[in-house]
Amino acid sequence: MLSAELVSDPDHAPFEHFEIQDLFHLAKNPDSIDWESFRDGVEIHRLYGDGISGPTAALLRFRQEAKVPLHVHEGYEHLLILAGTQRDANGILKPGTLRIHPPGTQHSATSEAGCIVLAIYEKPVRFVE
């Protein structure tokens, strides 16, 4: 499902890449990957980056009623909702929704029933709370 591999292309030099096949299937089988605690009720699986410097991509799993506190986006954030719903001041995000937060925007996020999202950050976020 989630793998890193060396790929050969006769026209280009081999390169390492990360690949998740059938991303929405992963959301139906969340225990097939390792999760770490991120915030109260929210777990994270980092695909790359450390969340402290440089770009980061991660899967976030919100438990029922979990919340990520108010944070500011120093760079672009791309969110893809894979399962469940997530709510912020702009409304409810449903599965298959891609939302892009530009630099300088801020929000907190909650999930009443729980959700799994793919989050890709150009730069680390800065938590306000």
DSSP file (Angstrom, degrees, kcal/mol; ACC not computed):
  #  RESIDUE AA STRUCTURE BP1 BP2  ACC     N-H-->O    O-->H-N    N-H-->O    O-->H-N    TCO  KAPPA ALPHA  PHI   PSI    X-CA   Y-CA   Z-CA
    1    1 A M              0   0    0      0, 0.0    20,-2.0     0, 0.0     2,-0.5   0.000 360.0 360.0 360.0 -61.5    0.0    0.0    0.0
    2    2 A L  E     +A   20   0A   0     18,-0.2     2,-0.3    16,-0.0    18,-0.2  -0.944 360.0 157.4-108.5 123.8    2.6    2.6    1.1
    3    3 A S  E     -A   19   0A   0     16,-2.2    16,-2.4    -2,-0.5     2,-0.4  -0.984  37.4-148.6-147.3 155.3    6.0    1.9   -0.3
    4    4 A A  E     +A   18   0A   0     -2,-0.3     2,-0.3    14,-0.2    14,-0.2  -0.992  36.2 159.8-119.2 132.6    9.3    3.5   -1.2
    5    5 A E  E     -A   17   0A   0     12,-1.8    12,-1.6    -2,-0.4     2,-0.6  -0.972  43.6-112.0-150.9 162.9   11.1    2.0   -4.2
    6    6 A L  E     -A   16   0A   0     -2,-0.3     2,-0.4    10,-0.2    10,-0.2  -0.884  36.7-160.2 -98.1 124.4   13.7    2.6   -6.9
    7    7 A V  E     -A   15   0A   0      8,-1.7     8,-1.1    -2,-0.6     2,-0.4  -0.878   6.1-146.2-112.5 136.3   12.1    2.8  -10.3
    8    8 A S  E     +     0   0A   0     -2,-0.4     5,-0.1     6,-0.2     3,-0.0  -0.854  16.1 177.8-102.2 135.6   13.9    2.3  -13.6
    9    9 A D  E >   -A   12   0A   0      3,-0.8     3,-1.6    -2,-0.4    -2,-0.0  -0.989  27.3-141.5-132.9 122.1   12.9    4.2  -16.7
   10   10 A P  T 3  S+     0   0    0      0, 0.0    -1,-0.1     0, 0.0     3,-0.0   0.749 103.2  47.8 -59.4 -22.1   15.0    3.6  -19.8
   11   11 A D  T 3  S+     0   0    0      2,-0.1     2,-0.3     1,-0.0    -3,-0.0   0.587 118.6  34.5 -93.3 -11.0   14.8    7.3  -20.8
   12   12 A H  E <  S-A    9   0A   0     -3,-1.6    -3,-0.8     3,-0.0     3,-0.1  -0.939  90.0 -92.9-140.8 159.9   15.8    8.6  -17.3
   13   13 A A  E     -     0   0A   0     -2,-0.3    -6,-0.1     1,-0.1    -2,-0.1  -0.395  55.8 -92.7 -68.0 150.3   18.0    7.7  -14.4
   14   14 A P  E     -     0   0A   0      0, 0.0     2,-0.3     0, 0.0    -6,-0.2  -0.285  47.5-170.4 -62.0 150.4   16.3    5.7  -11.6
   15   15 A F  E     -A    7   0A   0     -8,-1.1    -8,-1.7    -3,-0.1     2,-0.3  -0.996  22.5-118.2-144.6 148.7   14.9    7.7   -8.8
   16   16 A E  E     +A    6   0A   0     -2,-0.3     2,-0.3   -10,-0.2   -10,-0.2  -0.640  40.4 165.8 -83.6 142.1   13.4    6.9   -5.4
   17   17 A H  E     -A    5   0A   0    -12,-1.6   -12,-1.8    -2,-0.3     2,-0.4  -0.980  33.3-122.3-150.2 162.4    9.8    7.8   -4.8
   18   18 A F  E     -A    4   0A   0     -2,-0.3     2,-0.4   -14,-0.2   -14,-0.2  -0.860  29.8-174.6-105.7 143.2    7.0    7.2   -2.3
   19   19 A E  E     -A    3   0A   0    -16,-2.4   -16,-2.2    -2,-0.4     2,-0.5  -0.996  18.4-167.5-142.9 134.0    3.8    5.8   -3.6
   20   20 A I  E     -A    2   0A   0     -2,-0.4     3,-0.4   -18,-0.2     2,-0.4  -0.977  19.8-151.1-117.1 115.6    0.4    5.1   -2.0
   21   21 A Q  S    S+     0   0    0    -20,-2.0     5,-0.2    -2,-0.5    -2,-0.0  -0.715  75.4   2.4 -88.7 136.6   -1.8    2.9   -4.2
   22   22 A D  S >> S-     0   0    0     -2,-0.4     4,-1.5     3,-0.1     3,-1.0   0.974  73.0-169.3  54.2  64.9   -5.5    3.4   -3.8
   23   23 A L  H 3> S+     0   0    0     -3,-0.4     4,-1.2     1,-0.3    -2,-0.1   0.833  82.5  54.1 -54.7 -39.2   -5.4    6.2   -1.3
   24   24 A F  H 3> S+     0   0    0      1,-0.2     4,-0.7     2,-0.2    -1,-0.3   0.811 103.7  56.8 -70.3 -27.2   -9.1    6.1   -0.5
   25   25 A H  H X> S+     0   0    0     -3,-1.0     3,-0.9     1,-0.2     4,-0.9   0.876 100.2  59.3 -66.3 -37.6   -8.8    2.3    0.2
   26   26 A L  H >< S+     0   0    0     -4,-1.5     3,-1.0     1,-0.3     6,-0.3   0.884  98.9  57.9 -57.1 -38.9   -6.1    3.2    2.8
   27   27 A A  H 3< S+     0   0    0     -4,-1.2    -1,-0.3     1,-0.3    -2,-0.2   0.784 104.5  51.2 -63.9 -26.2   -8.8    5.3    4.6
   28   28 A K  H << S+     0   0    0     -3,-0.9    -1,-0.3    -4,-0.7    -2,-0.2   0.646 119.2  36.8 -83.2 -15.4  -10.9    2.2    4.9
   29   29 A N  S X< S+     0   0    0     -3,-1.0     3,-2.0    -4,-0.9    -1,-0.2  -0.476  70.1 158.3-130.6  59.9   -8.0    0.3    6.4
   30   30 A P  G >   +     0   0    0      0, 0.0     3,-1.1     0, 0.0    -1,-0.1   0.727  67.4  65.4 -64.5 -21.9   -6.3    2.9    8.6
   31   31 A D  G 3  S+     0   0    0      1,-0.2     4,-0.1    -3,-0.1    -5,-0.0   0.442  77.8  85.7 -81.5   4.3   -4.6    0.3   10.8
   32   32 A S  G <  S+     0   0    0     -3,-2.0     2,-0.3    -6,-0.3    -1,-0.2   0.546  93.0  48.1 -78.6  -6.4   -2.5   -0.9    7.9
   33   33 A I  S <  S-     0   0    0     -3,-1.1     2,-0.4    -4,-0.1    12,-0.0  -0.873  94.6-100.7-126.9 164.0    0.0    1.9    8.6
   34   34 A D        -     0   0    0     -2,-0.3     2,-0.3     2,-0.0    -2,-0.1  -0.687  35.5-161.9 -87.0 135.2    1.7    3.1   11.8
   35   35 A W        -     0   0    0     -2,-0.4     2,-0.3    10,-0.1    10,-0.2  -0.881   3.2-158.9-115.9 147.9    0.3    6.2   13.5
   36   36 A E  E     -B   44   0B   0      8,-2.5     8,-3.0    -2,-0.3     2,-0.1  -0.906  33.9 -94.6-120.7 153.1    1.9    8.4   16.1
   37   37 A S  E     +B   43   0B   0     -2,-0.3     6,-0.2     6,-0.2     3,-0.1  -0.441  46.7 162.7 -64.9 137.0    0.3   10.8   18.5
   38   38 A F  E     -     0   0B   0      4,-2.6     2,-0.3     1,-0.7     5,-0.2   0.679  64.7 -13.7-120.2 -57.2    0.0   14.4   17.2
   39   39 A R  E >  S-B   42   0B   0      3,-1.6     3,-2.7    29,-0.0    -1,-0.7  -0.872  98.5 -58.7-139.2 170.3   -2.6   16.2   19.3
   40   40 A D  T 3  S-     0   0    0      1,-0.3    27,-0.8    -2,-0.3     3,-0.1  -0.374 128.8  -1.0 -56.8 115.1   -5.2   15.0   21.7
   41   41 A G  T 3  S+     0   0    0     -2,-0.3    22,-3.0     1,-0.2     2,-0.4   0.470 115.7 100.5  83.3   2.1   -7.3   12.7   19.7
   42   42 A V  E <   -BC  39  62B   0     -3,-2.7    -4,-2.6    20,-0.2    -3,-1.6  -0.981  50.3-168.7-125.9 130.7   -5.3   13.2   16.5
   43   43 A E  E     -BC  37  61B   0     18,-2.5    18,-2.5    -2,-0.4     2,-0.4  -0.797   6.6-151.9-114.9 159.2   -2.7   10.8   15.1
   44   44 A I  E     -BC  36  60B   0     -8,-3.0    -8,-2.5    -2,-0.3     2,-0.4  -0.965  15.9-168.4-134.1 146.5   -0.2   11.4   12.3
   45   45 A H  E     - C   0  59B   0     14,-2.4    14,-2.5    -2,-0.4     2,-0.3  -0.917  25.7-146.0-129.7 105.2    1.7    9.3    9.8
   46   46 A R  E     - C   0  58B   0     -2,-0.4    12,-0.3    12,-0.2     3,-0.1  -0.555  17.9-174.7 -77.4 130.7    4.4   11.4    8.1
   47   47 A L  E    S-     0   0B   0     10,-2.8     2,-0.3     1,-0.4    11,-0.2   0.835  74.3 -19.7 -88.2 -41.3    5.1   10.7    4.5
   48   48 A Y  E    S+ C   0  57B   0      9,-1.6     9,-2.0     1,-0.0    -1,-0.4  -0.967 106.6  38.9-159.5 161.2    8.1   13.1    4.4
   49   49 A G        -     0   0    0     -2,-0.3     7,-0.2     7,-0.2     5,-0.1   0.019  69.5-110.4  81.3 167.1    9.4   16.0    6.3
   50   50 A D        -     0   0    0      3,-0.6    -1,-0.1     5,-0.2     6,-0.1   0.432  40.0-118.6-114.8  -2.8    9.4   16.6   10.1
   51   51 A G  S    S+     0   0    0      2,-0.3    74,-0.2     4,-0.2     3,-0.1   0.476 101.4  77.7  78.6   0.3    6.8   19.4   10.4
   52   52 A I  S    S+     0   0    0      1,-0.4     2,-0.4     3,-0.1    -1,-0.1   0.752 101.5  13.6-109.4 -39.1    9.4   21.7   11.9
   53   53 A S  S    S-     0   0    0      2,-0.1    -3,-0.6    70,-0.1    -1,-0.4  -0.999 110.2  -3.2-140.8 142.9   11.4   22.8    8.8
   54   54 A G  S    S-     0   0    0     -2,-0.4    -3,-0.1    -3,-0.1    67,-0.0  -0.066 101.3 -24.6  73.6-175.9   10.7   22.6    5.1
   55   55 A P        -     0   0    0      0, 0.0     2,-0.3     0, 0.0    -4,-0.2  -0.296  60.6-169.4 -71.6 155.2    7.8   20.9    3.3
   56   56 A T  E     - D   0 121B   0     65,-2.2    65,-3.4    -7,-0.2     2,-0.4  -0.996  14.1-168.1-144.5 143.7    5.8   18.1    4.9
   57   57 A A  E     +CD  48 120B   0     -9,-2.0   -10,-2.8    -2,-0.3    -9,-1.6  -0.998  23.4 157.0-130.4 138.8    3.2   15.6    3.8
   58   58 A A  E     -CD  46 119B   0     61,-2.6    61,-3.2    -2,-0.4     2,-0.5  -0.995  40.1-123.4-155.7 155.0    1.3   13.5    6.3
   59   59 A L  E     -CD  45 118B   0    -14,-2.5   -14,-2.4    -2,-0.3     2,-0.4  -0.888  29.7-159.8 -96.9 135.8   -1.9   11.6    6.9
   60   60 A L  E     -CD  44 117B   0     57,-2.8    57,-2.4    -2,-0.5     2,-0.6  -0.969   5.5-160.8-118.9 132.6   -3.9   12.7    9.9
   61   61 A R  E     -CD  43 116B   0    -18,-2.5   -18,-2.5    -2,-0.4     2,-0.5  -0.945   7.2-161.3-116.0 113.0   -6.4   10.6   11.6
   62   62 A F  E     -CD  42 115B   0     53,-2.9    53,-1.5    -2,-0.6   -20,-0.2  -0.793   9.3-145.6 -90.7 128.6   -8.9   12.5   13.8
   63   63 A R    >   -     0   0    0    -22,-3.0     3,-2.1    -2,-0.5    51,-0.3  -0.368  49.8 -59.8 -79.1 170.9  -10.8   10.5   16.4
   64   64 A Q  T 3  S+     0   0    0     49,-0.3    49,-0.2     1,-0.3    48,-0.2  -0.305 125.5   3.0 -56.3 131.4  -14.4   11.4   17.2
   65   65 A E  T 3  S+     0   0    0     46,-1.7    -1,-0.3    47,-0.4    47,-0.2   0.593  95.7 150.8  67.3  14.8  -14.7   15.0   18.5
   66   66 A A  E <   -G  111   0C   0     -3,-2.1    45,-1.9    45,-0.8     2,-0.3  -0.371  25.9-163.2 -77.1 157.8  -10.9   15.6   18.0
   67   67 A K  E     -G  110   0C   0    -27,-0.8    43,-0.2    43,-0.2   -25,-0.1  -1.000  21.0-148.5-143.6 140.7   -9.6   19.0   17.2
   68   68 A V  E     -G  109   0C   0     41,-3.0    41,-2.1    -2,-0.3     3,-0.1  -0.961  40.3-121.7-102.5 124.4   -6.4   20.6   15.8
   69   69 A P  E     -     0   0C   0      0, 0.0    38,-0.1     0, 0.0    40,-0.1  -0.010  42.8 -61.4 -66.6 170.9   -6.0   24.0   17.5
   70   70 A L  E     +     0   0C   0     38,-0.1    58,-2.7    57,-0.1    59,-1.2  -0.220  65.1 170.2 -52.3 130.2   -5.7   27.4   15.8
   71   71 A H  E     -GH 107 127C   0     36,-1.9    36,-1.8    56,-0.3     2,-0.4  -0.986  29.2-129.6-146.5 154.6   -2.7   27.6   13.5
   72   72 A V  E     -GH 106 126C   0     54,-2.8    54,-2.4    -2,-0.3     2,-0.7  -0.854  19.9-131.0-106.4 138.0   -1.3   29.9   10.9
   73   73 A H  E     - H   0 125C   0     32,-3.1    31,-3.9    -2,-0.4    32,-0.3  -0.807  19.0-176.0 -91.2 112.9   -0.2   28.7    7.5
   74   74 A E  S    S+     0   0    0     -2,-0.7     2,-0.2    50,-0.6    -1,-0.2   0.726  78.0   7.8 -78.5 -22.7    3.3   30.1    6.7
   75   75 A G  S    S-     0   0    0     48,-0.4    29,-0.2    27,-0.1     2,-0.1  -0.740 110.5 -50.8-139.0-173.3    3.0   28.5    3.2
   76   76 A Y        -     0   0    0     -2,-0.2    46,-3.0    27,-0.1     2,-0.4  -0.382  46.7-159.5 -66.9 142.8    0.4   26.8    1.2
   77   77 A E  E     -FE 101 121B   0     24,-2.1    24,-2.7    44,-0.2     2,-0.5  -0.994   1.6-163.2-120.9 131.7   -1.5   23.9    2.8
   78   78 A H  E     -FE 100 120B   0     42,-2.6    42,-2.5    -2,-0.4     2,-0.5  -0.973   8.0-171.1-113.8 123.8   -3.3   21.3    0.7
   79   79 A L  E     -FE  99 119B   0     20,-3.0    20,-2.5    -2,-0.5     2,-0.5  -0.962   7.7-173.8-116.7 130.4   -5.9   19.1    2.4
   80   80 A L  E     -FE  98 118B   0     38,-2.4    38,-2.6    -2,-0.5     2,-0.6  -0.983  20.2-140.9-121.4 118.3   -7.6   16.2    0.8
   81   81 A I  E     + E   0 117B   0     16,-2.4    15,-3.4    -2,-0.5    36,-0.2  -0.680  24.0 174.4 -81.2 121.1  -10.4   14.6    2.8
   82   82 A L  E     -     0   0B   0     34,-2.6     2,-0.3    -2,-0.6    35,-0.2   0.812  64.5  -1.4 -95.8 -37.0  -10.1   10.8    2.5
   83   83 A A  E    S+ E   0 116B   0     33,-1.6    33,-2.0    12,-0.1    -1,-0.4  -0.990 110.1   7.3-154.5 149.9  -12.8    9.6    4.9
   84   84 A G  E    S- E   0 115B   0     -2,-0.3     2,-0.3    31,-0.2    31,-0.2  -0.280  86.2 -72.5  74.9-163.4  -15.2   11.2    7.4
   85   85 A T        -     0   0    0     29,-1.0     2,-0.4     9,-0.1    29,-0.3  -0.957  32.5-159.2-134.0 152.9  -15.8   15.0    7.6
   86   86 A Q  E     -I   93   0C   0      7,-1.8     7,-3.6    -2,-0.3     2,-0.4  -0.983  10.0-156.4-130.6 142.8  -13.8   17.9    8.9
   87   87 A R  E     +IJ  92 110C   0     23,-3.1    23,-2.5    -2,-0.4     2,-0.2  -0.949  19.7 155.2-123.3 139.8  -15.1   21.3   10.0
   88   88 A D  E >   -I   91   0C   0      3,-2.1     3,-2.0    -2,-0.4    21,-0.1  -0.790  63.9 -72.0-140.5-169.7  -13.5   24.7   10.2
   89   89 A A  T 3  S+     0   0    0     19,-0.4     3,-0.1     1,-0.3    20,-0.1   0.707 129.5  56.6 -62.0 -19.5  -14.8   28.3   10.1
   90   90 A N  T 3  S-     0   0    0      1,-0.3     2,-0.3     3,-0.0    -1,-0.3   0.465 117.7 -98.3 -92.2  -2.4  -15.4   27.9    6.3
   91   91 A G  E <   -I   88   0C   0     -3,-2.0    -3,-2.1     2,-0.0     2,-0.4  -0.810  56.4 -28.9 125.5-164.2  -17.7   24.9    6.6
   92   92 A I  E     -I   87   0C   0     -2,-0.3     2,-0.5    -5,-0.2    -5,-0.2  -0.800  45.1-151.7-100.8 132.6  -17.7   21.1    6.4
   93   93 A L  E     -I   86   0C   0     -7,-3.6    -7,-1.8    -2,-0.4     3,-0.1  -0.897  15.2-162.6-103.4 129.7  -15.3   19.2    4.2
   94   94 A K    >   -     0   0    0     -2,-0.5     3,-2.0    -9,-0.2   -13,-0.3  -0.618  37.9 -65.7-108.0 166.6  -16.5   15.8    2.9
   95   95 A P  T 3  S+     0   0    0      0, 0.0   -13,-0.2     0, 0.0    -1,-0.1  -0.222 122.6  25.7 -53.8 136.5  -14.5   12.9    1.4
   96   96 A G  T 3  S+     0   0    0    -15,-3.4     2,-0.4     1,-0.3   -14,-0.1   0.321  90.0 132.3  91.1  -6.7  -13.0   13.8   -2.0
   97   97 A T    <   -     0   0    0     -3,-2.0   -16,-2.4   -16,-0.2     2,-0.5  -0.639  40.0-161.9 -82.1 131.4  -12.8   17.5   -1.1
   98   98 A L  E     -F   80   0B   0     -2,-0.4     2,-0.4   -18,-0.2   -18,-0.2  -0.966  10.6-177.7-109.7 123.3   -9.5   19.3   -1.8
   99   99 A R  E     -F   79   0B   0    -20,-2.5   -20,-3.0    -2,-0.5     2,-0.5  -0.976  11.0-157.8-121.8 137.6   -9.0   22.6    0.0
  100  100 A I  E     -F   78   0B   0     -2,-0.4   -22,-0.2   -22,-0.2   -24,-0.0  -0.966   2.5-159.8-116.4 122.7   -6.0   24.8   -0.4
  101  101 A H  E     -F   77   0B   0    -24,-2.7   -24,-2.1    -2,-0.5     3,-0.1  -0.900  17.8-139.2 -99.8 120.3   -5.2   27.3    2.3
  102  102 A P    >   -     0   0    0      0, 0.0     3,-1.7     0, 0.0   -29,-0.2  -0.280  37.2 -75.1 -72.7 163.3   -2.9   30.2    1.1
  103  103 A P  T 3  S+     0   0    0      0, 0.0   -29,-0.2     0, 0.0   -27,-0.1  -0.271 118.7  30.2 -55.5 141.8   -0.1   31.6    3.2
  104  104 A G  T 3  S+     0   0    0    -31,-3.9   -30,-0.1     1,-0.3     2,-0.1   0.233  90.2 120.7  92.0 -13.2   -1.2   33.8    6.0
  105  105 A T    <   -     0   0    0     -3,-1.7   -32,-3.1   -32,-0.3    -1,-0.3  -0.452  42.4-165.2 -80.5 158.7   -4.5   32.1    6.6
  106  106 A Q  E     +G   72   0C   0    -34,-0.2     2,-0.3    -2,-0.1   -34,-0.2  -0.989  17.2 144.1-143.2 151.8   -5.4   30.5    9.9
  107  107 A H  E     -G   71   0C   0    -36,-1.8   -36,-1.9    -2,-0.3     2,-0.3  -0.972  35.5-127.8-168.9 166.4   -8.0   28.1   11.2
  108  108 A S  E     -     0   0C   0     -2,-0.3     2,-0.4   -38,-0.2   -19,-0.4  -0.846  27.3-146.7-115.1 162.4   -8.6   25.3   13.7
  109  109 A A  E     -G   68   0C   0    -41,-2.1   -41,-3.0    -2,-0.3     2,-0.3  -0.994  15.6-180.0-136.3 138.7  -10.2   22.0   12.5
  110  110 A T  E     -GJ  67  87C   0    -23,-2.5   -23,-3.1    -2,-0.4     2,-0.4  -0.895  14.8-155.9-130.4 161.7  -12.5   19.6   14.2
  111  111 A S  E     -G   66   0C   0    -45,-1.9   -46,-1.7    -2,-0.3   -45,-0.8  -0.896   1.4-168.8-140.4 110.6  -14.1   16.3   13.3
  112  112 A E  S    S+     0   0    0     -2,-0.4   -47,-0.4   -48,-0.2    -1,-0.1   0.922  93.8  22.0 -63.9 -45.1  -17.3   15.3   15.1
  113  113 A A  S    S-     0   0    0      1,-0.3   -49,-0.3   -28,-0.2    -1,-0.2   0.494 120.0 -99.1-102.5  -5.7  -17.4   11.7   13.8
  114  114 A G        -     0   0    0    -51,-0.3   -29,-1.0   -29,-0.3     2,-0.3  -0.095  42.1-163.9 101.1 154.9  -13.7   11.4   13.0
  115  115 A C  E     -DE  62  84B   0    -53,-1.5   -53,-2.9   -31,-0.2     2,-0.4  -0.982  18.7-131.7-164.0 166.7  -11.8   11.6    9.6
  116  116 A I  E     +DE  61  83B   0    -33,-2.0   -34,-2.6    -2,-0.3   -33,-1.6  -1.000  29.9 179.6-128.1 129.9   -8.6   10.9    7.8
  117  117 A V  E     -DE  60  81B   0    -57,-2.4   -57,-2.8    -2,-0.4     2,-0.6  -0.947  28.5-134.5-130.8 150.2   -7.0   13.6    5.7
  118  118 A L  E     -DE  59  80B   0    -38,-2.6   -38,-2.4    -2,-0.3     2,-0.5  -0.927  29.2-169.1 -97.5 122.9   -3.9   14.0    3.5
  119  119 A A  E     -DE  58  79B   0    -61,-3.2   -61,-2.6    -2,-0.6     2,-0.5  -0.966   9.4-174.1-119.3 127.9   -2.2   17.2    4.5
  120  120 A I  E     -DE  57  78B   0    -42,-2.5   -42,-2.6    -2,-0.5     2,-0.5  -0.981   7.9-167.1-123.4 120.1    0.7   18.7    2.4
  121  121 A Y  E     -DE  56  77B   0    -65,-3.4   -65,-2.2    -2,-0.5   -44,-0.2  -0.910  21.0-160.7-113.1 129.8    2.4   21.8    3.8
  122  122 A E  S    S+     0   0    0    -46,-3.0    -1,-0.1    -2,-0.5   -45,-0.1   0.889  89.5   6.5 -68.4 -40.5    4.8   24.0    1.8
  123  123 A K  S    S-     0   0    0    -47,-0.4   -48,-0.4   -68,-0.1    -1,-0.2  -0.937  99.7 -81.7-136.8 157.6    6.2   25.3    5.1
  124  124 A P        -     0   0    0      0, 0.0   -50,-0.6     0, 0.0     2,-0.2  -0.234  46.3-118.6 -59.1 149.7    5.5   24.3    8.7
  125  125 A V  E     -H   73   0C   0    -74,-0.2     2,-0.6   -52,-0.1   -52,-0.2  -0.548  18.1-132.8 -84.9 157.4    2.4   25.6   10.4
  126  126 A R  E     -H   72   0C   0    -54,-2.4   -54,-2.8    -2,-0.2     2,-0.3  -0.952  16.8-139.0-114.1 115.9    2.6   27.8   13.4
  127  127 A F  E     -H   71   0C   0     -2,-0.6   -56,-0.3   -56,-0.2   -57,-0.1  -0.569  16.4-173.4 -77.5 134.6    0.3   26.9   16.3
  128  128 A V              0   0    0    -58,-2.7   -57,-0.2    -2,-0.3    -1,-0.2   0.812 360.0 360.0 -94.5 -39.0   -1.3   29.9   18.0
  129  129 A E              0   0    0    -59,-1.2    -1,-0.1     0, 0.0   -58,-0.1   0.431 360.0 360.0 -88.9 360.0   -3.1   28.0   20.9
